[in-house]
């Protein structure tokens, strides 16, 4: 009985408090903001992406979001303190088009961390971003 309680407590402590994490990124000038939901349990961990540029251009890969227009997460990855993904859309002929991609890194020092990286928007540009996580 004592072993079962100890094993259960260890499993509880090892399980991440938030399996799904939302990361929100923006550039220093406020031209672009995007967020992504990240699930550490999945092989393709990027669940959805929402992006907004300053001129009201934006989209979401969530079909229930008002800015969704067929965009989808084409791929996502996670590594040692890195993550990223690509968003695409398909035209009426089934040809795939790149919407955006991002690469985000995490650095830790003592009890502090910094999250940031680069985002590229097809036809829109390239930005360096600083990010915040709802798990911080």
C-alpha positions in Angstrom: 0.0 0.0 0.0 2.8 2.4 0.9 4.5 1.6 -2.4 1.3 2.3 -4.4 0.9 5.7 -2.7 4.5 6.6 -3.3 4.3 5.6 -6.9 1.1 7.6 -7.4 2.7 10.7 -5.8 5.8 10.4 -8.0 3.7 10.0 -11.1 1.7 13.1 -10.1 4.8 15.2 -9.5 6.4 14.1 -12.8 3.3 14.9 -14.9 3.5 18.4 -16.3 0.9 20.7 -14.7 0.0 22.1 -18.2 0.3 19.5 -21.0 -1.0 22.2 -23.3 0.9 25.5 -23.2 0.0 28.7 -25.0 2.9 30.9 -26.1 2.3 34.5 -27.3 5.0 36.3 -29.3 5.3 39.9 -30.5 8.0 42.1 -32.0 9.4 45.2 -30.4 7.6 47.6 -32.7 4.2 45.8 -32.2 3.8 45.1 -35.9 3.1 41.3 -35.4 1.6 39.2 -32.7 1.1 35.5 -32.9 0.3 32.7 -30.5 0.5 29.0 -30.7 -0.9 26.2 -28.6 1.8 23.6 -27.9 1.1 20.1 -26.6 4.2 18.3 -25.3 2.4 14.9 -25.5 2.0 14.9 -29.3 4.6 14.0 -32.0 3.4 17.0 -34.0 3.1 19.4 -31.0 1.8 22.6 -32.5 -2.0 22.4 -32.2 -3.0 25.8 -33.5 -1.6 29.2 -34.5 -3.2 32.6 -34.6 -1.4 35.5 -36.2 -2.2 39.3 -36.4 -0.3 42.0 -38.3 -0.8 45.7 -37.4 -2.8 46.4 -40.6 -5.7 44.0 -39.6 -4.3 41.1 -41.7 -4.4 37.9 -39.7 -5.5 34.3 -39.6 -6.0 31.4 -37.4 -5.7 27.6 -37.9 -8.7 27.1 -35.5 -11.8 26.5 -37.6 -14.0 28.2 -34.9 -11.9 31.4 -35.0 -13.4 34.3 -37.1 -10.1 34.8 -38.9 -9.9 31.1 -40.1 -9.9 30.9 -43.9 -8.5 27.4 -44.4 -5.1 27.8 -42.9 -3.6 24.8 -41.1 -0.5 23.8 -39.2 1.5 22.0 -41.8 4.2 20.8 -39.4 5.5 21.5 -36.0 8.5 20.3 -34.0 10.0 20.3 -30.5 13.6 19.8 -29.4 15.9 20.7 -26.6 14.5 24.1 -25.6 13.4 24.8 -29.2 10.1 24.6 -31.0 8.6 25.8 -34.2 6.1 25.2 -37.0 4.8 26.1 -40.4 1.3 27.3 -41.4 0.0 26.7 -44.9 -3.2 26.9 -47.0 -4.3 25.0 -50.1 -5.8 26.7 -53.2 -8.7 25.4 -55.2 -6.3 23.3 -57.3 -4.9 21.7 -54.2 -1.6 23.5 -54.4 0.0 24.3 -51.0 1.1 27.8 -50.1 3.3 28.9 -47.2 1.6 31.4 -44.8 4.1 31.6 -42.0 6.8 29.8 -40.1 8.4 30.3 -36.8 11.4 29.1 -34.7 11.4 29.8 -31.0 14.1 29.1 -28.4 14.1 29.0 -24.6 17.0 30.0 -22.4 17.1 29.4 -18.6 19.3 31.0 -16.0 18.7 30.4 -12.3 14.9 31.0 -11.8 14.5 33.1 -14.9 13.8 32.3 -18.5 13.6 34.1 -21.8 11.6 32.9 -24.8 12.1 34.3 -28.3 12.9 33.7 -31.9 12.0 34.6 -35.5 8.7 34.5 -37.4 8.4 34.7 -41.2 5.1 35.6 -42.9 4.7 34.7 -46.6 4.6 38.0 -48.5 4.8 40.0 -45.3 8.3 39.9 -43.9 10.5 38.6 -41.1 10.5 39.6 -37.5 12.4 38.9 -34.3 10.0 38.3 -31.5 9.9 38.0 -27.7 7.5 35.5 -26.2 5.6 34.8 -23.0 4.2 31.4 -22.0 1.1 30.8 -19.9 3.2 28.1 -18.1 5.8 30.7 -16.8 
